[in-house]
Each structure stands twice: as structure tokens, then as C-alpha cells.
Amino acid sequence: MTTSQTKLPTDTWVVATWDEFIQTVEDPAYRKAKGYYYKGQMRIETMSVGPDHAKDNTIIAVAVPLFAAIKSIRLNGLENCSYRKTGIRECQPDISYYIGERAQLAPTGTAIANLDLIPPPDIAIEISDSTLADDKGEKRLLYEEVKVGEYWIADVQKPEIIAFEIIPTGGSRRISQSQILPGLEMALLEETLRRSRQMPHSQVVAWLLTQFQS
């Protein structure tokens, strides 16, 4: 029986083999879904994106490159890029960045980014509306094993940025300032999110420009 003929639980972790995960993410019924695989479980996220989620995604995707441009830091960003370690794990952060000398290592092409061939991104970001508990829990453990440099969660409800530095020897620790983009404070990004709910994005970006230049 094909996946599309089977009612599959979504937006939760489900025990599955790697082959079952691949069959699911390649099923046309889940073409627009996000796929994660970690320690013998898969998570297929099909929830619709509300305006606040979309706004937070947009303004963060503008703010981080703007900071890098002002500070003359090389950066390449990707939105909704899937990263795959074949047979082991897969993740699809809302936004991810390759920074500094590693900017040139960002994946290109139309295929899923193969972590057997390329390094993981420096920063992975999840925009979290109804998935906060999982983003802080299982996905944080997943990104620790992917070995990104930092993992940020944008809590749409508050709004708040919950940022972690991934420790190379294992685990992660909470940070209030990016260690990869020195000088970028999470508090400033939180204020950016708040302003984006009340002001046009063009005005928020103009305000950010003055903050980054000061």
C-alpha cells in the first residue's frame, strides 16, 4: 500500500525506517510538507503557515543578512532547505546560513543538500508557532547531531528568540548573543519581531540599519 493510500499521522514523531521516510517525503501528497528524520522516527509537518509565522520568517531572513552586510561578514542564506545524512537523519530548518569562510560551502542545485558531501550550516533557525515544545526538545537534539554551529528558535507567540550554541563535543547551551555573528544580540532580534507586528517591514529595516550602524 502506498503512503498516499495510508492515513499517516502528521505533525508528530512516528516510528519509521529510513526507506519509509523517503517513500513518504517523495509522495506527491506531502510535496509541500517539511520532513525530519531522527533516531528511527520521522516527523512530517503539514501545518499551514499563519501571517505571524510568515512575518517572523521574512523579517529574520532580512535582519541577519543586513547585519552581516553592515559588518562586512560573508554570508549565504537558504530558506526551507532540506539537509540529509543518508540513512541516518534529515532536517529542514525554516532558515539556515553559511557564514564567513564557509559561505562558499553553501549547497547549490535542485537536489536535497547531502551532508555526506557538504558541511552543515553554521546557523539553523526554526520559526515556531504551534511546534515550540518539539523545536526546543527533539529538534534541538537533532540539530546537535547535525552539528550546526547555532540553533535558534523564533517563538511566534511571545515573540522571543531562544538561541543555543551547539557544543562540538556534545550538547548545547543557551546564548543571548550569537557566537558566530559577534555583536548580534537576541534581544535586538526580539525587538525586531515586536516592531514588525506594528510597523511596515520597510520601517523596521530602516530602524535596524541605524541599530547595526551604531
Secondary structure, DSSP 8 states (H G I E B T S, - for coil): --GGGS----SSEEE--HHHHHHHHTSGGGTTSEEEEETTEEEEE-----HHHHHHHHHHHHHHHHHHHHTT--EEEEES--EEETTTEEE--SEEEEEGGGGGGS--SSS-EETTTS---SEEEEEESS-HHHHHTHHHHHHHHHT-SEEEEEETTTTEEEEEEE-TTS-EEEESB-SSSTT-BHHHHHHHHHHHHHS-HHHHHHHHHHHHH-
